[in-house]
Structure formats: C-alpha cells, structure tokens
Amino acid sequence: MQTSGVVIQVQSDCVLASVQMDLDSEFLTRLKKELLSFCFNKSIKGVILDLSGVSIIDSEDFNGIKKIISSIKLMGYPCILTGLGAPIVSSLVTIGADFKGIKAYNSLDQAISYFE
C-alpha cells in the first residue's frame, strides 16, 4: 500500500511502514489510521516504523509518533522505530523527549532480526 509519503508493506512477517517525507500532525494522523487499518486482523509478528526518509522531528511530531506506537501496541503488536539519524536523536534528547517504552534500532535489518 502506498500513499503520499509512506509505503506500507509486509516484509518478513512484519508490517513495514517506510516514511519518506517530513512529518506534520495531519500526516501522522493519516498514517496512524492507515497503519492500524492495514494491520487489523493480519497474522504478523509486529510493526516496524522506518523513519530514515525523515530529516527533522520536533516534539509535536515525536508525540504523534508515540501515539502511533501506543495504538499499535493496543492492537497487540510490538512496534519498533528504525532509521533515526544522529541529528534527529540528538535534537530529541536536547528537547527532553521521553523515550520510555520505545524500542528503536539503527537499521532496518536489525529491526527485522528482532522479530525472527
């Protein structure tokens, strides 16, 4: 499934959502709805949210990402972030973002390996 700025597909028994644009609240709301709909009643091991195509994440965007992760977890699937570059991680730490309950890996391969 491909919509503007994101590709959602099944890979290695996981749902992989690859975001290829900068974030805003409208996009994150749409992504959450599409991702939850895509995952509903699927026999998958979990969800990987790949943010390697995102160049900046502010606190509002990060809160939107956390809502997506929480929603996926409520459906019974683990969710992993991947593709967060050093500048994004550094800025999130600087603004005091709360990473509690968030699992992240450096690469897509590492995230897929988590589910194997």
Secondary structure by P-SEA (a helix, b strand, c coil): cccccbbbbbcccbbbbbbcccccaaaaaaaaaaaaaaaccccccbbbbcccccccccaaaaaaaaaaaaaaaaacbbbbbccccaaaaaaaaaaccccccbbbbccaaaaaaaac
